[in-house]
Amino acid sequence: MQFMEDLKHLLDISYPIIQAPMLGVTTPAMVAAVANAGGLGCLPLGGLSPEKSLALVKETKAKTSKPFAVNLFAHSLTSEVSEEDIKIMENYLEALHKKYNLPFEHKPISSYRFYNHHDQIDILLDEQVPIVSFTFGLPEAQILSQLRERGVKAIGTATSIKEAALLDKAGMDAIVVQGIEAGGHRGSFIDKEPLPQVGLISLVPQVVDTVSVPVIAAGGIFDHRTIKAVFTLGAAGAQLGSYFLAAEESAASEVYKERVLSSTDTSTELTQAFTGKWARGIGNSFMEEMKNSGLVIPYYTYQNSLTAALRDFGKSGGIADIISLWAGQSASQSKSGSTEALFNKLIQQIKSDTNPIF
C-alpha cells in the first residue's frame, strides 16, 4: 500500500501506528515507548505553559532518540463570554466544592491566564521537534511557514470533510480524521456550525477522496481487525488512544483505569460539562447533573479552568464522579500492561494475520 509507505517515510517511522495525544494521560514515558517500538508517539502539550511544555519535551527526548510528535491546541484563547454566566457557574461549582469540603475561589475574568500554540511554537523549533500536530483549529500561515522552513512536518485534525479540505488547502503534511467514536475532545474547529458527528467508516474514504495528503484514521480502533479496516478504507495510518489508557505509563488515576477496564460499548457519551468543549467520556454523575442543570456552560478555556480544582481533587481522592473520564467507544477493549508490550501485541497481531497489511 503506497499511501502507508508514504506516511512511514514522511514521519520516519517503521510502523504506521500512532499513539494519540491524550492530555492528562499520555506521559513522556508512553510517547518514548511507542517511538522506540517503531511507531509515532505523540506528546500532548495543548494549553500548557511554555515552561511546562519545555520540561515535557526535554523529558521525552531524554527517553528516546527516535522521532516523536507534539500536539498543540490551535483554538482562539478568547470568545464572547457572559460574566453573569460565569458567576452562575461559579456558584454552582462552589456548592459542589462544599460537598467535598473544598475551598472555591471566585475570580474576575481578567485574572484567567490561557496558553495556545503561539506560546509554544518557538520552544518546539528550538528543541528541533520533527513533527507537530494541531487540534481545535487551523494554525496561521505564518506558523506553518516557520515549520516548513525548519523541515518540521505538520499534521492537522479534522472531524468532517469540510475541515479536512481546509487543512489540505493550508498545506498540512497529513490529516488525522477523527470519527465520532473517538474518546476525548472533538477536534472540530469550524465555528457556528453543528458539531460533526460522522462515524469513522463513513468519514475516512470520503476524506481520502477529497484531500491530497495521507490520512490517519482515529476513533474506535483497538486491534488488528480495526487497523486493517481503516487501511482498506484508504487510510495511511491508524491512531489509537483509548487502547493505551490503562497502560503502566499512563497518568490516568487508578479509578479512571478501573472505569475504563470495566466499561462497555455503551458507557461513553458526548459532554461539554467539564471543559465547555464537546468531548466523549465515560458517563458519571457530574456529567448528568450538569446536563440537567440547564446552565449555560462557558467557553472552553473558562469552563476548563473553573472545573480544574474539582477534577484534580477527584483524581487524587479516587472519586470517579467528578473526573473527566475521557474514553472512546472501544475503551472496553483496553488492556493493562506496559506501553511497549501493548504496541508490540498490535504489531504481532497484524503480522500473524492471514493477509497482513505489513
Secondary structure, DSSP 8 states (H G I E B T S, - for coil): -HHHHHHHHHHT-SSSEEE---TTT--HHHHHHHHHTTSB-EEE-TT--HHHHHHHHHHHHHH-SS--EEEEE-S-S-----HHHHHHHHHHHHHHHHHTT-------GGG-----HHHHHHHHHHTT-SEEEEESS---HHHHHHHHHTT-EEEEEESSHHHHHHHHHHT-SEEEEE-TT--EE-----TTS------HHHHHHHHHTT-SS-EEEESS--SHHHHHHHHHTT-SEEEESGGGTTBTT----HHHHHHHHT--TTSEEEE-TTTSS-EEEE--HHHHHHHHH------HHHHHHHTHHHHHHHHHHT-GGGS--B--TTGGG---B-HHHHHHHHHHHHHHSSS---
